[in-house]
Amino acid sequence: AVNDVSQTLNLFLIAATIATLGTITMQILINFALPFYSRKFTKRSILFHIVLPLTAFTFLLGALYASIWPPSFPIEFAPIIFISWAFIGYLIVMIIKRNYSG
């Protein structure tokens, strides 16, 4: 019974780490893109469109690093699974884009 609980906890930790990596990566990409996207606005704020996103970007890089280093069992598999999953998703999007682009 203890082994079953341990295996369940390990699976939960891997799934939670994968979800965390996805969330952090999404937030990093959003904060990185905001200064470029905000050029389309007529009313821009240096604080809200450049300073705060870059500050958040920096903190999120630290959180991403802390999520994967130092590697420990079983969480060491989560970044590999996440990167593989993201790459497969990217390939699927590129295939769909190529097939429906005209």
Biopython code that builds the backbone (N, CA, C, O; Angstrom):
import numpy as np
from Bio.PDB.StructureBuilder import StructureBuilder

atoms = [
    (1, "ALA", "N", (0.823, -1.196, 0.000)),
    (1, "ALA", "CA", (0.000, 0.000, 0.000)),
    (1, "ALA", "C", (0.863, 1.254, 0.000)),
    (1, "ALA", "O", (0.513, 2.242, -0.645)),
    (2, "VAL", "N", (1.979, 1.229, 0.710)),
    (2, "VAL", "CA", (2.870, 2.387, 0.745)),
    (2, "VAL", "C", (3.491, 2.614, -0.626)),
    (2, "VAL", "O", (3.655, 3.759, -1.049)),
    (3, "ASN", "N", (3.837, 1.539, -1.323)),
    (3, "ASN", "CA", (4.423, 1.652, -2.649)),
    (3, "ASN", "C", (3.433, 2.265, -3.639)),
    (3, "ASN", "O", (3.827, 3.059, -4.492)),
    (4, "ASP", "N", (2.155, 1.905, -3.534)),
    (4, "ASP", "CA", (1.135, 2.480, -4.411)),
    (4, "ASP", "C", (1.003, 3.983, -4.176)),
    (4, "ASP", "O", (0.881, 4.759, -5.124)),
    (5, "VAL", "N", (1.027, 4.380, -2.925)),
    (5, "VAL", "CA", (0.943, 5.814, -2.602)),
    (5, "VAL", "C", (2.160, 6.545, -3.134)),
    (5, "VAL", "O", (2.039, 7.650, -3.662)),
    (6, "SER", "N", (3.324, 5.942, -2.999)),
    (6, "SER", "CA", (4.560, 6.552, -3.488)),
    (6, "SER", "C", (4.538, 6.711, -5.007)),
    (6, "SER", "O", (4.940, 7.752, -5.528)),
    (7, "GLN", "N", (4.072, 5.685, -5.719)),
    (7, "GLN", "CA", (3.987, 5.766, -7.178)),
    (7, "GLN", "C", (2.976, 6.816, -7.609)),
    (7, "GLN", "O", (3.218, 7.554, -8.564)),
    (8, "THR", "N", (1.855, 6.891, -6.919)),
    (8, "THR", "CA", (0.845, 7.893, -7.235)),
    (8, "THR", "C", (1.388, 9.290, -6.994)),
    (8, "THR", "O", (1.164, 10.194, -7.799)),
    (9, "LEU", "N", (2.094, 9.470, -5.901)),
    (9, "LEU", "CA", (2.691, 10.768, -5.604)),
    (9, "LEU", "C", (3.735, 11.136, -6.646)),
    (9, "LEU", "O", (3.805, 12.293, -7.061)),
    (10, "ASN", "N", (4.546, 10.180, -7.078)),
    (10, "ASN", "CA", (5.541, 10.442, -8.114)),
    (10, "ASN", "C", (4.884, 10.878, -9.414)),
    (10, "ASN", "O", (5.341, 11.828, -10.048)),
    (11, "LEU", "N", (3.812, 10.193, -9.820)),
    (11, "LEU", "CA", (3.098, 10.578, -11.043)),
    (11, "LEU", "C", (2.493, 11.974, -10.912)),
    (11, "LEU", "O", (2.515, 12.764, -11.856)),
    (12, "PHE", "N", (1.953, 12.266, -9.729)),
    (12, "PHE", "CA", (1.394, 13.592, -9.507)),
    (12, "PHE", "C", (2.485, 14.659, -9.584)),
    (12, "PHE", "O", (2.272, 15.714, -10.182)),
    (13, "LEU", "N", (3.641, 14.401, -8.993)),
    (13, "LEU", "CA", (4.733, 15.374, -9.028)),
    (13, "LEU", "C", (5.215, 15.627, -10.455)),
    (13, "LEU", "O", (5.511, 16.765, -10.820)),
    (14, "ILE", "N", (5.293, 14.582, -11.252)),
    (14, "ILE", "CA", (5.696, 14.746, -12.651)),
    (14, "ILE", "C", (4.651, 15.566, -13.404)),
    (14, "ILE", "O", (5.001, 16.502, -14.122)),
    (15, "ALA", "N", (3.367, 15.221, -13.245)),
    (15, "ALA", "CA", (2.301, 15.956, -13.936)),
    (15, "ALA", "C", (2.242, 17.406, -13.477)),
    (15, "ALA", "O", (2.049, 18.303, -14.298)),
    (16, "ALA", "N", (2.404, 17.648, -12.195)),
    (16, "ALA", "CA", (2.373, 19.019, -11.677)),
    (16, "ALA", "C", (3.560, 19.825, -12.188)),
    (16, "ALA", "O", (3.416, 21.008, -12.496)),
    (17, "THR", "N", (4.722, 19.206, -12.281)),
    (17, "THR", "CA", (5.902, 19.909, -12.794)),
    (17, "THR", "C", (5.741, 20.219, -14.276)),
    (17, "THR", "O", (6.132, 21.297, -14.722)),
    (18, "ILE", "N", (5.178, 19.302, -15.041)),
    (18, "ILE", "CA", (4.928, 19.560, -16.464)),
    (18, "ILE", "C", (3.956, 20.735, -16.614)),
    (18, "ILE", "O", (4.175, 21.617, -17.444)),
    (19, "ALA", "N", (2.896, 20.751, -15.823)),
    (19, "ALA", "CA", (1.943, 21.855, -15.877)),
    (19, "ALA", "C", (2.599, 23.170, -15.467)),
    (19, "ALA", "O", (2.327, 24.212, -16.062)),
    (20, "THR", "N", (3.453, 23.126, -14.462)),
    (20, "THR", "CA", (4.157, 24.326, -14.025)),
    (20, "THR", "C", (5.090, 24.838, -15.111)),
    (20, "THR", "O", (5.149, 26.041, -15.365)),
    (21, "LEU", "N", (5.814, 23.941, -15.746)),
    (21, "LEU", "CA", (6.709, 24.345, -16.832)),
    (21, "LEU", "C", (5.924, 24.974, -17.979)),
    (21, "LEU", "O", (6.369, 25.957, -18.570)),
    (22, "GLY", "N", (4.761, 24.412, -18.294)),
    (22, "GLY", "CA", (3.926, 24.988, -19.346)),
    (22, "GLY", "C", (3.429, 26.374, -18.984)),
    (22, "GLY", "O", (3.433, 27.276, -19.822)),
    (23, "THR", "N", (3.002, 26.550, -17.750)),
    (23, "THR", "CA", (2.504, 27.847, -17.302)),
    (23, "THR", "C", (3.615, 28.886, -17.291)),
    (23, "THR", "O", (3.426, 30.007, -17.764)),
    (24, "ILE", "N", (4.764, 28.521, -16.756)),
    (24, "ILE", "CA", (5.887, 29.470, -16.709)),
    (24, "ILE", "C", (6.337, 29.829, -18.118)),
    (24, "ILE", "O", (6.603, 30.997, -18.402)),
    (25, "THR", "N", (6.424, 28.844, -19.001)),
    (25, "THR", "CA", (6.829, 29.112, -20.384)),
    (25, "THR", "C", (5.833, 30.040, -21.075)),
    (25, "THR", "O", (6.236, 30.959, -21.788)),
    (26, "MET", "N", (4.551, 29.809, -20.875)),
    (26, "MET", "CA", (3.525, 30.675, -21.456)),
    (26, "MET", "C", (3.691, 32.110, -20.957)),
    (26, "MET", "O", (3.644, 33.053, -21.746)),
    (27, "GLN", "N", (3.883, 32.274, -19.655)),
    (27, "GLN", "CA", (4.030, 33.619, -19.089)),
    (27, "GLN", "C", (5.305, 34.293, -19.584)),
    (27, "GLN", "O", (5.303, 35.499, -19.832)),
    (28, "ILE", "N", (6.384, 33.543, -19.730)),
    (28, "ILE", "CA", (7.632, 34.110, -20.261)),
    (28, "ILE", "C", (7.413, 34.609, -21.683)),
    (28, "ILE", "O", (7.834, 35.715, -22.025)),
    (29, "LEU", "N", (6.762, 33.806, -22.509)),
    (29, "LEU", "CA", (6.519, 34.214, -23.900)),
    (29, "LEU", "C", (5.614, 35.436, -23.980)),
    (29, "LEU", "O", (5.841, 36.321, -24.806)),
    (30, "ILE", "N", (4.595, 35.493, -23.133)),
    (30, "ILE", "CA", (3.688, 36.645, -23.122)),
    (30, "ILE", "C", (4.439, 37.896, -22.705)),
    (30, "ILE", "O", (4.310, 38.935, -23.351)),
    (31, "ASN", "N", (5.224, 37.817, -21.633)),
    (31, "ASN", "CA", (5.962, 38.981, -21.163)),
    (31, "ASN", "C", (7.044, 39.408, -22.143)),
    (31, "ASN", "O", (7.352, 40.595, -22.243)),
    (32, "PHE", "N", (7.618, 38.470, -22.859)),
    (32, "PHE", "CA", (8.608, 38.810, -23.874)),
    (32, "PHE", "C", (7.958, 39.503, -25.073)),
    (32, "PHE", "O", (8.545, 40.412, -25.660)),
    (33, "ALA", "N", (6.754, 39.076, -25.435)),
    (33, "ALA", "CA", (6.080, 39.616, -26.619)),
    (33, "ALA", "C", (5.421, 40.970, -26.380)),
    (33, "ALA", "O", (5.240, 41.737, -27.325)),
    (34, "LEU", "N", (5.063, 41.277, -25.150)),
    (34, "LEU", "CA", (4.292, 42.499, -24.878)),
    (34, "LEU", "C", (4.970, 43.779, -25.356)),
    (34, "LEU", "O", (4.291, 44.604, -25.966)),
    (35, "PRO", "N", (6.262, 43.999, -25.121)),
    (35, "PRO", "CA", (6.853, 45.248, -25.628)),
    (35, "PRO", "C", (6.751, 45.378, -27.149)),
    (35, "PRO", "O", (6.578, 46.486, -27.658)),
    (36, "PHE", "N", (6.853, 44.282, -27.872)),
    (36, "PHE", "CA", (6.745, 44.328, -29.325)),
    (36, "PHE", "C", (5.288, 44.536, -29.763)),
    (36, "PHE", "O", (5.014, 45.299, -30.689)),
    (37, "TYR", "N", (4.374, 43.858, -29.096)),
    (37, "TYR", "CA", (2.952, 43.976, -29.420)),
    (37, "TYR", "C", (2.414, 45.358, -29.076)),
    (37, "TYR", "O", (1.527, 45.864, -29.764)),
    (38, "SER", "N", (2.933, 45.969, -28.030)),
    (38, "SER", "CA", (2.406, 47.270, -27.585)),
    (38, "SER", "C", (2.735, 48.393, -28.553)),
    (38, "SER", "O", (2.178, 49.484, -28.435)),
    (39, "ARG", "N", (3.626, 48.154, -29.507)),
    (39, "ARG", "CA", (3.914, 49.195, -30.508)),
    (39, "ARG", "C", (2.686, 49.509, -31.356)),
    (39, "ARG", "O", (2.617, 50.574, -31.970)),
    (40, "LYS", "N", (1.720, 48.600, -31.395)),
    (40, "LYS", "CA", (0.495, 48.829, -32.167)),
    (40, "LYS", "C", (-0.446, 49.810, -31.479)),
    (40, "LYS", "O", (-1.343, 50.360, -32.118)),
    (41, "PHE", "N", (-0.250, 50.035, -30.173)),
    (41, "PHE", "CA", (-1.132, 50.912, -29.415)),
    (41, "PHE", "C", (-0.697, 52.365, -29.577)),
    (41, "PHE", "O", (0.493, 52.664, -29.673)),
    (42, "THR", "N", (-1.670, 53.251, -29.606)),
    (42, "THR", "CA", (-1.331, 54.669, -29.664)),
    (42, "THR", "C", (-0.952, 55.194, -28.285)),
    (42, "THR", "O", (-0.106, 56.080, -28.165)),
    (43, "LYS", "N", (-1.571, 54.655, -27.258)),
    (43, "LYS", "CA", (-1.273, 55.074, -25.892)),
    (43, "LYS", "C", (-0.455, 53.966, -25.221)),
    (43, "LYS", "O", (-0.978, 52.901, -24.891)),
    (44, "ARG", "N", (0.838, 54.241, -25.028)),
    (44, "ARG", "CA", (1.727, 53.253, -24.431)),
    (44, "ARG", "C", (2.327, 53.801, -23.147)),
    (44, "ARG", "O", (2.497, 55.008, -22.971)),
    (45, "SER", "N", (2.634, 52.883, -22.274)),
    (45, "SER", "CA", (3.272, 53.241, -21.021)),
    (45, "SER", "C", (4.578, 52.461, -20.906)),
    (45, "SER", "O", (4.588, 51.235, -21.017)),
    (46, "ILE", "N", (5.664, 53.166, -20.686)),
    (46, "ILE", "CA", (6.952, 52.486, -20.546)),
    (46, "ILE", "C", (6.927, 51.553, -19.345)),
    (46, "ILE", "O", (7.484, 50.457, -19.394)),
    (47, "LEU", "N", (6.285, 51.986, -18.270)),
    (47, "LEU", "CA", (6.218, 51.154, -17.073)),
    (47, "LEU", "C", (5.436, 49.868, -17.335)),
    (47, "LEU", "O", (5.918, 48.777, -17.032)),
    (48, "PHE", "N", (4.230, 49.990, -17.896)),
    (48, "PHE", "CA", (3.352, 48.830, -18.056)),
    (48, "PHE", "C", (3.681, 47.973, -19.277)),
    (48, "PHE", "O", (3.365, 46.783, -19.296)),
    (49, "HIS", "N", (4.305, 48.554, -20.285)),
    (49, "HIS", "CA", (4.551, 47.792, -21.507)),
    (49, "HIS", "C", (6.002, 47.367, -21.689)),
    (49, "HIS", "O", (6.299, 46.571, -22.580)),
    (50, "ILE", "N", (6.913, 47.883, -20.864)),
    (50, "ILE", "CA", (8.313, 47.487, -21.000)),
    (50, "ILE", "C", (8.918, 47.074, -19.659)),
    (50, "ILE", "O", (9.419, 45.958, -19.527)),
    (51, "VAL", "N", (8.876, 47.953, -18.673)),
    (51, "VAL", "CA", (9.565, 47.697, -17.405)),
    (51, "VAL", "C", (8.968, 46.501, -16.662)),
    (51, "VAL", "O", (9.696, 45.576, -16.301)),
    (52, "LEU", "N", (7.667, 46.507, -16.433)),
    (52, "LEU", "CA", (7.040, 45.412, -15.687)),
    (52, "LEU", "C", (7.122, 44.070, -16.418)),
    (52, "LEU", "O", (7.416, 43.061, -15.777)),
    (53, "PRO", "N", (6.871, 44.012, -17.743)),
    (53, "PRO", "CA", (7.030, 42.723, -18.422)),
    (53, "PRO", "C", (8.462, 42.182, -18.374)),
    (53, "PRO", "O", (8.664, 40.977, -18.223)),
    (54, "LEU", "N", (9.455, 43.067, -18.502)),
    (54, "LEU", "CA", (10.838, 42.596, -18.437)),
    (54, "LEU", "C", (11.217, 42.155, -17.026)),
    (54, "LEU", "O", (11.990, 41.213, -16.854)),
    (55, "THR", "N", (10.674, 42.835, -16.021)),
    (55, "THR", "CA", (10.905, 42.412, -14.635)),
    (55, "THR", "C", (10.272, 41.048, -14.388)),
    (55, "THR", "O", (10.899, 40.160, -13.811)),
    (56, "ALA", "N", (9.029, 40.887, -14.828)),
    (56, "ALA", "CA", (8.358, 39.592, -14.674)),
    (56, "ALA", "C", (9.096, 38.506, -15.453)),
    (56, "ALA", "O", (9.232, 37.379, -14.976)),
    (57, "PHE", "N", (9.570, 38.843, -16.645)),
    (57, "PHE", "CA", (10.342, 37.917, -17.480)),
    (57, "PHE", "C", (11.562, 37.416, -16.704)),
    (57, "PHE", "O", (11.856, 36.221, -16.714)),
    (58, "THR", "N", (12.265, 38.319, -16.038)),
    (58, "THR", "CA", (13.451, 37.955, -15.269)),
    (58, "THR", "C", (13.101, 37.032, -14.106)),
    (58, "THR", "O", (13.766, 36.017, -13.895)),
    (59, "PHE", "N", (12.058, 37.382, -13.350)),
    (59, "PHE", "CA", (11.646, 36.538, -12.225)),
    (59, "PHE", "C", (11.176, 35.163, -12.703)),
    (59, "PHE", "O", (11.447, 34.152, -12.056)),
    (60, "LEU", "N", (10.476, 35.128, -13.827)),
    (60, "LEU", "CA", (9.984, 33.853, -14.345)),
    (60, "LEU", "C", (11.117, 32.963, -14.845)),
    (60, "LEU", "O", (11.040, 31.739, -14.740)),
    (61, "LEU", "N", (12.168, 33.574, -15.388)),
    (61, "LEU", "CA", (13.331, 32.761, -15.763)),
    (61, "LEU", "C", (13.947, 32.113, -14.525)),
    (61, "LEU", "O", (14.377, 30.960, -14.566)),
    (62, "GLY", "N", (13.985, 32.865, -13.427)),
    (62, "GLY", "CA", (14.469, 32.294, -12.172)),
    (62, "GLY", "C", (13.578, 31.167, -11.682)),
    (62, "GLY", "O", (14.072, 30.146, -11.203)),
    (63, "ALA", "N", (12.273, 31.344, -11.798)),
    (63, "ALA", "CA", (11.337, 30.289, -11.387)),
    (63, "ALA", "C", (11.475, 29.057, -12.273)),
    (63, "ALA", "O", (11.408, 27.926, -11.793)),
    (64, "LEU", "N", (11.666, 29.284, -13.559)),
    (64, "LEU", "CA", (11.858, 28.159, -14.484)),
    (64, "LEU", "C", (13.128, 27.387, -14.127)),
    (64, "LEU", "O", (13.129, 26.157, -14.092)),
    (65, "TYR", "N", (14.195, 28.118, -13.866)),
    (65, "TYR", "CA", (15.455, 27.477, -13.480)),
    (65, "TYR", "C", (15.286, 26.690, -12.186)),
    (65, "TYR", "O", (15.752, 25.556, -12.081)),
    (66, "ALA", "N", (14.624, 27.289, -11.204)),
    (66, "ALA", "CA", (14.429, 26.612, -9.918)),
    (66, "ALA", "C", (13.520, 25.393, -10.048)),
    (66, "ALA", "O", (13.591, 24.480, -9.225)),
    (67, "SER", "N", (12.673, 25.368, -11.067)),
    (67, "SER", "CA", (11.775, 24.227, -11.262)),
    (67, "SER", "C", (12.488, 23.004, -11.818)),
    (67, "SER", "O", (12.029, 21.878, -11.628)),
    (68, "ILE", "N", (13.609, 23.216, -12.505)),
    (68, "ILE", "CA", (14.276, 22.081, -13.150)),
    (68, "ILE", "C", (15.676, 21.803, -12.611)),
    (68, "ILE", "O", (16.281, 20.790, -12.962)),
    (69, "TRP", "N", (16.199, 22.692, -11.760)),
    (69, "TRP", "CA", (17.550, 22.464, -11.246)),
    (69, "TRP", "C", (17.576, 22.568, -9.745)),
    (69, "TRP", "O", (17.004, 23.535, -9.242)),
    (70, "PRO", "N", (18.155, 21.711, -8.991)),
    (70, "PRO", "CA", (18.863, 20.510, -9.412)),
    (70, "PRO", "C", (17.878, 19.392, -9.736)),
    (70, "PRO", "O", (16.828, 19.284, -9.103)),
    (71, "PRO", "N", (18.212, 18.567, -10.713)),
    (71, "PRO", "CA", (17.303, 17.469, -11.067)),
    (71, "PRO", "C", (17.228, 16.441, -9.947)),
    (71, "PRO", "O", (18.239, 16.084, -9.342)),
    (72, "SER", "N", (16.032, 15.979, -9.688)),
    (72, "SER", "CA", (15.849, 14.949, -8.669)),
    (72, "SER", "C", (14.800, 13.958, -9.174)),
    (72, "SER", "O", (13.867, 14.323, -9.888)),
    (73, "PHE", "N", (14.974, 12.729, -8.794)),
    (73, "PHE", "CA", (14.028, 11.695, -9.207)),
    (73, "PHE", "C", (12.720, 11.889, -8.460)),
    (73, "PHE", "O", (12.772, 12.148, -7.258)),
    (74, "PRO", "N", (11.579, 11.786, -9.066)),
    (74, "PRO", "CA", (11.248, 11.460, -10.460)),
    (74, "PRO", "C", (11.018, 12.707, -11.316)),
    (74, "PRO", "O", (10.662, 12.603, -12.490)),
    (75, "ILE", "N", (11.222, 13.875, -10.730)),
    (75, "ILE", "CA", (10.891, 15.120, -11.435)),
    (75, "ILE", "C", (11.858, 15.385, -12.582)),
    (75, "ILE", "O", (11.562, 16.209, -13.446)),
    (76, "GLU", "N", (12.994, 14.717, -12.614)),
    (76, "GLU", "CA", (13.962, 14.936, -13.679)),
    (76, "GLU", "C", (13.399, 14.577, -15.058)),
    (76, "GLU", "O", (13.923, 15.030, -16.076)),
    (77, "PHE", "N", (12.348, 13.776, -15.097)),
    (77, "PHE", "CA", (11.738, 13.399, -16.371)),
    (77, "PHE", "C", (10.765, 14.459, -16.897)),
    (77, "PHE", "O", (10.464, 14.471, -18.090)),
    (78, "ALA", "N", (10.278, 15.332, -16.046)),
    (78, "ALA", "CA", (9.268, 16.312, -16.432)),
    (78, "ALA", "C", (9.749, 17.265, -17.526)),
    (78, "ALA", "O", (9.011, 17.468, -18.490)),
    (79, "PRO", "N", (10.957, 17.870, -17.435)),
    (79, "PRO", "CA", (11.385, 18.750, -18.529)),
    (79, "PRO", "C", (11.518, 18.034, -19.867)),
    (79, "PRO", "O", (11.213, 18.603, -20.915)),
    (80, "ILE", "N", (11.975, 16.780, -19.829)),
    (80, "ILE", "CA", (12.107, 16.011, -21.068)),
    (80, "ILE", "C", (10.733, 15.765, -21.686)),
    (80, "ILE", "O", (10.555, 15.919, -22.895)),
    (81, "ILE", "N", (9.772, 15.387, -20.862)),
    (81, "ILE", "CA", (8.410, 15.159, -21.340)),
    (81, "ILE", "C", (7.813, 16.454, -21.864)),
    (81, "ILE", "O", (7.185, 16.466, -22.923)),
    (82, "PHE", "N", (8.006, 17.561, -21.120)),
    (82, "PHE", "CA", (7.445, 18.851, -21.534)),
    (82, "PHE", "C", (8.027, 19.306, -22.869)),
    (82, "PHE", "O", (7.281, 19.710, -23.761)),
    (83, "ILE", "N", (9.337, 19.245, -23.016)),
    (83, "ILE", "CA", (9.968, 19.682, -24.270)),
    (83, "ILE", "C", (9.535, 18.791, -25.429)),
    (83, "ILE", "O", (9.288, 19.285, -26.529)),
    (84, "SER", "N", (9.440, 17.489, -25.197)),
    (84, "SER", "CA", (8.972, 16.573, -26.250)),
    (84, "SER", "C", (7.539, 16.892, -26.652)),
    (84, "SER", "O", (7.206, 16.927, -27.837)),
    (85, "TRP", "N", (6.700, 17.123, -25.657)),
    (85, "TRP", "CA", (5.302, 17.433, -25.906)),
    (85, "TRP", "C", (5.168, 18.756, -26.666)),
    (85, "TRP", "O", (4.376, 18.855, -27.603)),
    (86, "ALA", "N", (5.932, 19.759, -26.271)),
    (86, "ALA", "CA", (5.892, 21.051, -26.952)),
    (86, "ALA", "C", (6.388, 20.923, -28.391)),
    (86, "ALA", "O", (5.821, 21.540, -29.293)),
    (87, "PHE", "N", (7.427, 20.139, -28.615)),
    (87, "PHE", "CA", (7.955, 19.954, -29.965)),
    (87, "PHE", "C", (6.952, 19.220, -30.853)),
    (87, "PHE", "O", (6.769, 19.585, -32.014)),
    (88, "ILE", "N", (6.314, 18.205, -30.322)),
    (88, "ILE", "CA", (5.278, 17.490, -31.088)),
    (88, "ILE", "C", (4.128, 18.432, -31.425)),
    (88, "ILE", "O", (3.621, 18.421, -32.547)),
    (89, "GLY", "N", (3.717, 19.243, -30.461)),
    (89, "GLY", "CA", (2.666, 20.229, -30.726)),
    (89, "GLY", "C", (3.070, 21.219, -31.803)),
    (89, "GLY", "O", (2.262, 21.570, -32.663)),
    (90, "TYR", "N", (4.324, 21.675, -31.760)),
    (90, "TYR", "CA", (4.830, 22.589, -32.783)),
    (90, "TYR", "C", (4.797, 21.922, -34.156)),
    (90, "TYR", "O", (4.385, 22.546, -35.134)),
    (91, "LEU", "N", (5.220, 20.674, -34.239)),
    (91, "LEU", "CA", (5.189, 19.965, -35.522)),
    (91, "LEU", "C", (3.768, 19.830, -36.049)),
    (91, "LEU", "O", (3.536, 20.004, -37.246)),
    (92, "ILE", "N", (2.820, 19.525, -35.181)),
    (92, "ILE", "CA", (1.424, 19.395, -35.599)),
    (92, "ILE", "C", (0.904, 20.722, -36.141)),
    (92, "ILE", "O", (0.234, 20.750, -37.173)),
    (93, "VAL", "N", (1.209, 21.820, -35.453)),
    (93, "VAL", "CA", (0.774, 23.137, -35.920)),
    (93, "VAL", "C", (1.390, 23.451, -37.278)),
    (93, "VAL", "O", (0.699, 23.971, -38.154)),
    (94, "MET", "N", (2.671, 23.149, -37.476)),
    (94, "MET", "CA", (3.325, 23.433, -38.754)),
    (94, "MET", "C", (2.731, 22.582, -39.881)),
    (94, "MET", "O", (2.580, 23.062, -41.004)),
    (95, "ILE", "N", (2.398, 21.330, -39.589)),
    (95, "ILE", "CA", (1.779, 20.465, -40.601)),
    (95, "ILE", "C", (0.401, 21.003, -40.972)),
    (95, "ILE", "O", (0.065, 21.083, -42.153)),
    (96, "ILE", "N", (-0.390, 21.367, -39.981)),
    (96, "ILE", "CA", (-1.722, 21.915, -40.256)),
    (96, "ILE", "C", (-1.609, 23.225, -41.027)),
    (96, "ILE", "O", (-2.364, 23.459, -41.971)),
    (97, "LYS", "N", (-0.678, 24.072, -40.633)),
    (97, "LYS", "CA", (-0.481, 25.359, -41.317)),
    (97, "LYS", "C", (-0.082, 25.148, -42.776)),
    (97, "LYS", "O", (-0.567, 25.848, -43.666)),
    (98, "ARG", "N", (0.793, 24.192, -43.013)),
    (98, "ARG", "CA", (1.225, 23.908, -44.373)),
    (98, "ARG", "C", (0.087, 23.352, -45.219)),
    (98, "ARG", "O", (-0.037, 23.706, -46.391)),
    (99, "ASN", "N", (-0.744, 22.490, -44.646)),
    (99, "ASN", "CA", (-1.836, 21.871, -45.382)),
    (99, "ASN", "C", (-2.968, 22.829, -45.680)),
    (99, "ASN", "O", (-3.656, 22.670, -46.689)),
    (100, "TYR", "N", (-3.181, 23.826, -44.824)),
    (100, "TYR", "CA", (-4.302, 24.749, -45.001)),
    (100, "TYR", "C", (-3.899, 26.144, -45.438)),
    (100, "TYR", "O", (-4.723, 27.058, -45.424)),
    (101, "SER", "N", (-2.634, 26.322, -45.828)),
    (101, "SER", "CA", (-2.199, 27.663, -46.188)),
    (101, "SER", "C", (-2.482, 28.013, -47.652)),
    (101, "SER", "O", (-2.069, 29.071, -48.126)),
    (102, "GLY", "N", (-3.157, 27.165, -48.340)),
    (102, "GLY", "CA", (-3.595, 27.560, -49.664)),
    (102, "GLY", "C", (-3.089, 26.699, -50.724)),
    (102, "GLY", "O", (-3.386, 26.923, -51.897)),
]
sb = StructureBuilder()
sb.init_structure("model")
sb.init_model(0)
sb.init_chain("A")
sb.init_seg("    ")
for serial, (resi, resn, name, xyz) in enumerate(atoms, 1):
    if name == "N":
        sb.init_residue(resn, " ", resi, " ")
    sb.init_atom(name, np.array(xyz, "f"), 0.0, 1.0, " ", f" {name:<3s}", serial, name[0])
structure = sb.get_structure()
